[in-house]
């Protein structure tokens, strides 16, 4: 049981604050951690005395990054217990930004522990006086923390902090974006291999394929040679070059489909998320490409020096 006892004047343990649950929510550029409490009156000294509670929240167990996180404020003040043995609920909220959550994600190894320090004042005969409260530590396990991050809409932006691509594009792109979002969820759960596997599906879906339909290293080499030959005769724009990037990234992420291959690490998953996210942001289907028209001079046969054999 996670509880804090409130002392009022000379009366100890006049009220009890019990932490019931933790959740999250998102706002305009700000996210919130919400700590849900139940307050109960344990002595007449706390009855009919409005309390204004506040405090601080710290992180625990994150190495050098463990420390002050944010202020705590009551969502609806004051907290009032109207009679002996009465109970009421209230929420202490902490405003966070995307960078703070990113630091937590870079350092946590499972769940996360918060230390709450609560202080406050109470009204007595028309005057405000300090009341003695206290602190608690509360551990959020990994699965619950993943749910809280989802509630706060963490990483609804791509990891390179570009606006998430519009899903209202061709059906293939919408499918690919859904796979990418699944990759982000797997990353939050610290499932590194499953992260890379979801990215593998993302890259195949971009061109309307299944992941197993293109997993040969020879295909990557052949496509690169073909584009090199084409670039010697005409200007090759971004879409064809991006397709080469997609094939290379797909070749990299194919390792995620083979558990017997050396274990996928956090660094592997993170770098793959970054690269695939960047590719999604500017992806243009090859069929939408408008190739430059050759000029009159370019209509004439052009002698090209033979390429060195590869």
Residue, then its C-alpha position, 0 to 999 in steps of 0.5 A: x500500500x502506498x500511503x502518506x499521512x498528514x499531520x495537522x498542528x499537534x495531531x499526527x496522522x489526521x488524514x491519510x493519502x493513498x496512491x491508487x493508480x497512475x496514468x497519463x494524458x497528452x496536451x498541446x506540446x505537453x504531456x502529464x503524469x497523473x497520480x490518483x489518490x484517495x484521501x480519508x479523514x482519520x481524526x476530527x482535526x482534518x474534518x472540514x479543513x480544506x487542504x491545498x496540496x502540492x509537491x515534487x516528483x523525482x525519478x529513481x534508478x536511472x543512473x545520473x539521470x535520476x533526479x527532479x522531474x516536475x512539480x506536482x499540483x492538484x488538478x482540482x483544489x482544495x481537497x476537503x474531508x467533510x466529516x470523520x471517516x469521510x473519503x474523497x479522491x483527487x489527482x496530483x499532476x506533473x507536466x512533462x515534455x517530450x525530451x524528458x520522456x526521451x531521457x527516461x526511455x534512454x536510461x530505464x531498463x524495465x519499469x520505472x520508479x517515482x519518488x513523490x514529495x508532497x507538502x501543503x497548507x490547510x485552512x484553520x479559522x480563516x487562516x492558512x497554516x502549513x501541514x506536515x505531509x511526506x513522501x512515497x516511492x511508487x514503482x510502475x512496471x514495464x507493461x503499465x509504463x508502456x500503457x502510460x506512454x501510449x496514453x501520453x501519445x509519446x512518439x506519435x512523432x517520428x523519432x527524428x521529430x518530424x511530423x508523422x506522415x499523413x496516413x491518407x495516402x495510397x493504401x500501401x503507405x497506410x499499411x506501412x505506417x501501421x507497421x511502423x507504429x507497431x515497431x514503435x510499440x515494440x521498441x517501448x516494450x524493449x523487444x528489439x528483434x520484434x522492432x526490427x521485424x515490424x520495420x521489415x514489414x514496413x519497408x515491404x508494405x511501401x511497395x505493396x509486397x510481403x516481407x518474404x517476397x524480397x529477401x535475397x541479397x542478390x536483388x539488392x546488388x542487382x538493383x544497385x547495378x541497374x541504377x548505376x547504369x541508368x545514372x550514366x545516361x540520365x538524371x536519376x531523381x530522389x524517388x529511384x534513389x530512395x528505392x535503393x535506400x528502401x532495399x538496403x534497409x529491408x536487407x538490414x531488417x531481414x535479420x529481424x526475421x531470423x532468431x538464430x542470427x546474432x541477437x538484435x540489440x537496442x542500438x540496432x533497433x534504434x538506428x533502424x527506427x531512425x532510418x526507416x522513419x526518415x524514409x517514410x517522411x519523404x517517401x514517393x512511390x516510383x510510379x508517381x515519379x516524373x522523369x525528366x525529358x531528354x533535350x534535343x541534343x540528348x536524343x543523339x546517341x551518346x558515347x559512354x565510356x565502358x564501366x569497370x566491371x563490378 
